[in-house]
Amino acid sequence: MGCGWCVSVTQSINMTRSVILVATVLLSLPCPGQTTPPAAAKQDEDFQVYTEHPRLFLPARRLKLLKRERERTSIRWHQFETLVAGRAPMTEPGFAWSLYYQISGREEFGKQAVQWSLGAGATDLRQLALVFDWCQDILTEGQSRQLADKLRRGLERSKANTITEVRSRTLATVALAGHKPSDTEARLKSTVEQWWRKEMVPAIAGGKRVVEDEDLFALFETMHAIRDNINIDFRDDSPKFFKELPSYHLHAHYPATFPAAENEFRIPIYDGDGEPDMRAAVLSRAADFSMVAFDSNALENQFLQGWLIHDRFLMKGMLGIVYEFLWANPYQPGLSFYHVPLLHHDEVSGSLFVRNSWEEDATWFAYRNGKAQAFQNGARKELNLKGSGSLEIGSATIRFGKEGEGFSVTQEGNETTFILGLKPRTPYDVEIDNEEMFEAVTDPGGTLRLPFPPSKDVGVRIHGSAVLPE
């Protein structure tokens, strides 16, 4: 494939008082599937870790599921064991060997992971944390001390506040909790209150797409570690973002699949020319699995699960199989993603995705971060927003126009028109034939959404202070 491949009765006064008391208590509790209100949750937050090893990604329920996969000799376990027990050169050996030890109980692989982690070449803080946590019961006193010191040095060196760096620091901090004098509480408190609530949440609310591509998987690893160990859910601080995230991520993949050597991949959107990045494709699928695992009851995630569980996409490579085995839940039923709307407009960030079907030969359009691209007839291409023109995809019309330019909207099932490339968060006067002028405001991406009921053709003109970039 060349470079062009391109989501009840009281009976007495006393009984009455009792019922009222019980009802008051019950009404104060969250309903099944609800999260605790953020204000109430924050009053009871405790940043100390009290959980036992393994603490990272292997709570009792998931550990039981994975061991059942081994007993069933499922396809995922079979492929994972074939590679690890067959001594294949795993891409992330500490991660792979320590997980295999946890599920199989074969100590030689746990010891192999420990020896790897103590070597001079093992510098990946995330993998070191997983080995320390998952192989804790076979570490000698000396090895535990050495690896703990190595993790602390890694924490001291890690200063950047990128999502991947914060993720690695969080895993290391949780793994080290309770081992020697520790600043666990201070580090986790800083991660939640400073990095997440004071940096990330305002940025998300402000329309910045701060969680992109492989960062999404790192974010969910952080979220799992935080919730599993200190019972804090990042979603409480940004509910709209997380509610729309499964649909966004589902839409942010090209329609056609990519035939890699070991399996087919759905390719996440990327900029620039060239072939897709297979590592990004692996982490994109891993992110989807970890998103479903975080809340399998959410309706949006059930559509995502329906999109994931197809054996032709099962990752069989030396990087992907570890994520596939750890995070996939083949017992979780999913809903058909064919019921997901064909249009996704994120009014918080201004991203727009439109397609005319969920088939692999669909025509697909994306606009995010000020850039537009399309996929049609097996090829992807970037689009220029400077010139006038339009695209008709499904029930949407997408316009590339200038302020003051008139255009006609064809009402053959197209109920929504999007004007792209305007100034972000700016009011525009909109004139429609035979109707009063009204004001509409662009989203943070500079997109104006104009819904029209199906009818005859209408003329539309927009006026405002902003124009398309020269």
N, C-alpha and C positions, 0 to 999 in steps of 0.2 A: 504494500500500500504506500503510495507516494506522499509527498508533502502536501498535496492538495486535499488530503483527507482532513480534509480539513472540514405533588400532598385528602282515739281510744277513749272510761266513764268513771267518775269518782263517786263514792258513796258516803263520805263523811268529810268534815272539815279537815281532820288530820290527814286523811288520804289525799284530799285536794292539795294540801301543802306539800305532801310528799311527791305527788305527781309534778307539781310546779317546779320543785327542786330538781327532780330528775330531768325534766324537760329542759330546764335552764342549763344543766350540765351537758346534756346531749347536744343542745343547740350551739354550745361553745366549742364542740369538737368538729374537726373537719370531716366532711362526707368522704366516703371511699373515693379515691382517685384525686381528692383535692389536696393541695399543699397547705401547710400552716400559713396563715397570713404573715407577711414579712415583719410587721411591727411586733407581733406576738413572738415570732421566732427569734428575733434579735434580742429580746429581753432575756432569753434563756440560753444564749449561745455560750458554749464552752469549747475552747480551742485546744484542750488537752486530749491526747489520744489514749483511750483505755482498751482498745481492741487488741486481740492476740494475733500473732502471726499465723497464717498469711493474711496481711491486711490489704494488699493491693490487688484489686480486680478479682479476687477469689473468695467472696463471701460464701457461706455454707451452701446456699442454694445453687450457685453457679458451680462450685466444686463438685457437688453431688451430680449435677447435670453432665459435667465433663467426664466424671468417672463412669457414668452410665453409658456415655458414648464409647468409652473404652470397652466396657463389657459387651456392648452390642457390636463391636468392631465396625462402627459406622464408617462411611466413606471418608469423612474428615479425619477421624482417628487413624484409619488405615494409612492415609497419605502422610499424615504427620509422623506416625511411627516409622513408616518406611524410610523417610528421609533422615530422621534423627537417629534411630537405631542402626540405620545403614551407613552412618558416619558421613552423610553428605555435608559439604561445607556451607552450613547455615549462614545466612546473611547477618543475622543478629544472634550469635551463638549463646550468649548469656541468657537472653530471653527464651530461646528455644529449649536449651538443655534444662534450665531450672523449671520451666513449665512441664516438660516431659517427666522430670523427676516427681513433681507434685502429683501428677495424674497416674503415673505408672508405679511409683514407689521404688524405682530402680536407683539405688544410691550412687552407682558409678556415674550416672549422668549428672546428679546433683553435685558430686565432687568435681566432676569435669567443669561444671559451671563455676564453682568456687575457684578452682585453679585459674580459669580464664580471667575471672574478675580481679584476682590478685596480680595478674601480669602487668607489665609496664605498658603494654599496648591497649589495655582496657581502660578507656577514658570516658565512655558514654555514661553519664551520670544516671540516666534513666535505667539502663540495663543493670548497672551496679546496684541500684536500689532494689530492682526486682530479684536479683540473685540473693542479696542480703535478706530480703523478706521471705522469699519462697524456699530458701535453703537453710533457714535459721536453725533447724533442728539437727543438722549434720555439720554445722560449723564447729570447729574446735575453738577453745577459748582464744588461742592466739590468732586464728583466722578471723574470728569475729572482731577482735580488737583491730587487726590490720584493715579489714574492709570498712569498719566504722570510721577509722581515721581517714581512709581514702574518700569516703563519702563526705566527711566534713571538709576536707580540702577542696573537693569538688564544689560544695556549697559556697565556700568562701570565694572561689574563683568565678562563680556564676553571678554576674551582675546585671545582665540585660533583662529587660522586662518584656521580651517577646513571649508569645504564648508558649512556644516550645521550651524556652528556658524556664519559665515559671512552672510549666508542667514537670520538668525534670527535678527542679528544686522541691516541688511539692511531694513527689514520690520519695525522694531521698529523705525529706524531713519526716514523713509518715513512717518510713521504714526504720529510721533511727530512734523513734520515740521510745523512751524508757531505757535506752542504752547509754550509760554514763550520764554525766550532767548534760542537759539538753536544752536548747532554746526552741523546742518544738512549738510551744504555745505562741511565742512571739512571732515566729516565722509564719505559722498558719494564720494568725490574726492579721498580719500584714498582707498576706496574699488575699484574704477575703475582703478586709475593710479598705485597704489602700489600693492594691492593684485592681481587684475586680470591681468594687463598688465606686471608687473614686476616679478610676482611670477608664476601665473598659465600659461600664454601664453608661456613663455620660456620653462616651464616644459613640456607642451604639444608638442611644436615643437621639444623638445629633445627626444621624444619617451616615456616619462613617462605616464603611464595610471593613471593620477591623478583624473579622474572622473569615478568612478566605482559605480555600483549597486545603492543603495538608494541615494548616493550623486548626481546622475543625476537629480532627482526631485528637490532637494534643489537648484541645480544650475539654473534650469529653473524658479523656483520661484524667485530667485534673478534677473534673466534676465528680467522677466516680470515686476517686481517692478521698475527696473532701466529704462527700455525702456518706460514704461507707464508714468513715472514721470519726467525723465530728458532727454528722447529721445536719449539714447546711447545704441547701439546694440553691445553686446559682440562678435557677429559673425564676425564683421568687422576686428577684431584682429586675428582671427584664422579661416579663411574661409574653409580651407580643412578639418579641424577637424569636423566642424559643418555640412559640406556637406555629409560627410561619416557617421555621427553619427546615423541617422535613420536606415540605413542599418545595421550598427554594432549592434545596440540595438535589431533590429528585429532578427538577427542571434543569438544573445546571449541568446536565450531561448531554452530549450529542446523541442524536437518535440512533445512528449506526453503531454497531459494536465493532471492537477491534480484535482480530484473531491473533493473540499472542501464542507463543510456543506451547504453554502448559494449559491455557484456558482462554475463553473469550473475556474481554473486559468492556465495561461501559466507561467511556472516557469523559472525565470532567472537563469543563470549559477551561481553555488556556489561551494566552495571548502569544502572538508571534508565529513564525513559520516553523516547519519541521514536524517530525513525528511526535506523537504524544509521549509523555513521561510515564513509564510503567510503574515507577515507585509512587508517583502521585495517584495513579489509578488504584493501586493496592491500598493506600492510606484513605482514599475516598470511600472505598467499599468498607474498610474497617471503621471509618467514622460513622457510616450508616448503621452498621451492626451495633456499635457501642451506643448510638442514639436510641435505637430500639430497645436495647438492654436497659437503658436508664429508665425508661417508662414504657413498658410493653402494652399498657392499657390505653395510652393516648391514641385517639382515632387517627391522627396524622401519622403516627409511627406504624400503625397497622397497615396503612397503604404502603409505607416504605418497606415493611417486612414482605409484603406481597411482591414488591419489586426485586427483593434480594434473593428469595428462595427459589432459585432456578439452577440446577446442577451444572449447566453449561458455563456459569459464571463462578463456580466454586474455585477458589484460588488454590493452586496446587504447587506453586513455586516455593523456593527456599526462603523467600521473605513472606509471601502472602499466606502460606498454609498455617503459620503460627497464629496470625491474626484471625484467620478464618475459623480455626479450631477453638480459640479462646472465646470469641465473641458471638459466633453464629448460634442461634437456637432453632434447630429444625423442628422442635415441638411447638413453636409459637405460630399459630395460624395467622395468616395475613389476609388483607383485603386486596382485591384487584386494583392495581394502580390505573387501570383503564377508566376508573370512575373519578380520577383526579382531574380537576379542570385543566383545560389546555392552555390557559393563560395564568401567569403568576406575576402580579405587579406588587413589589415590595415598596410601599409608600414611605417606609422609614429610611431606606437607603437609596431609593430611586431605581433599583434594579428592575428590569422587565424581561420576561421570557414568554414567548408565544410559539405555539406549534399547531399544526393542523390535524395531528393524530398522535397516538402513542406507538404507532408502528415504526419499524426501523428505517423505513424509507420516507419518513415524515419530513416536511419542510419546517425548519426551526430557526428562531431568531432570538438573539440575546442582546441586551443593552445593560452595561454595568460599568461603573467607574469611568463614565464618559466615553466608552468605546462600544461600538456595535459590530456584531458579526452574525453571519447566517450560515446555515448548513442545508444544502439541497443537492439532490442527485449524487450523494456520496462524497461531496466536497465541502470544505469549510472555507469561508473567506471573510476578511474584515471589510467593513463598509465605511464609506466616507460620508460624514454628516454634513459636510459643507454645501453640497449641492441640493437642489430641490428634487423631489421625487417621493414615491410612496411604495409600500409593500402591502399586499393583501394576503394575510395568513389566517386561516380559520375564520373566526368571527371578529377579527381585529384588523383595523387599518393603521398602518404605521407611516407617519409622515416625516419627511426630512424637509422642512420648509423654513422660511424666514418670516420675521415679524412683518405684518402688513400684507403678506401674500395671501391672496384668496385661493380657495380650492374647493372642490366638490367632493362630498362624501357619498359613495355609492351604497345604498341600503339593500344589498342582496345578502342579508343575514349578518352583515357586519355591524354590530351594535356599539362598538367602542372604537374611538380614534385616539391614537397617541401621537402627540407632537413632540419630537425629540430635539435635544440640543439647545434648549432655551436656558435662560439664566435660572439657577436654583432658587427655590422659595421666593418666587417673584409673581406678583399679581398681573394678570393680563385681562384686557377687555375682549370678550368673544362675541362676535356678531354672527347670527344665524339667520338665514333668509326668513322673513315674515315673523320674526320673534324679537322680543326686547333684548338689548345687549345685557350681558351679565359678566361678572368677574370670576375668574378661575385662577388658582394659584398653582404654580409648578411644584413638584416634589423636590427633595434634596438632590436628585440627579438631573434636574432641569427638564423634567417630562411633564407635559400637560395632558391630562386624561379627560376626554370629552365623550360621555356616553350619549348615544342617540337611540331612540326607539326605531325599530325597523319601519321604514316608510319610503317615500320617493326620495330621489336625490335632493340634497340640500347644499346650498352654498355657505361656506364658513370663512370668516376672516378674523384674525387675531391682531390686537394692537397692544403695545407695551413699550417699556423703555429698554428691554433687552433684545439683543439680536443674536443670531447664530455666530459662533466664533469665525473670524476670518481665516 
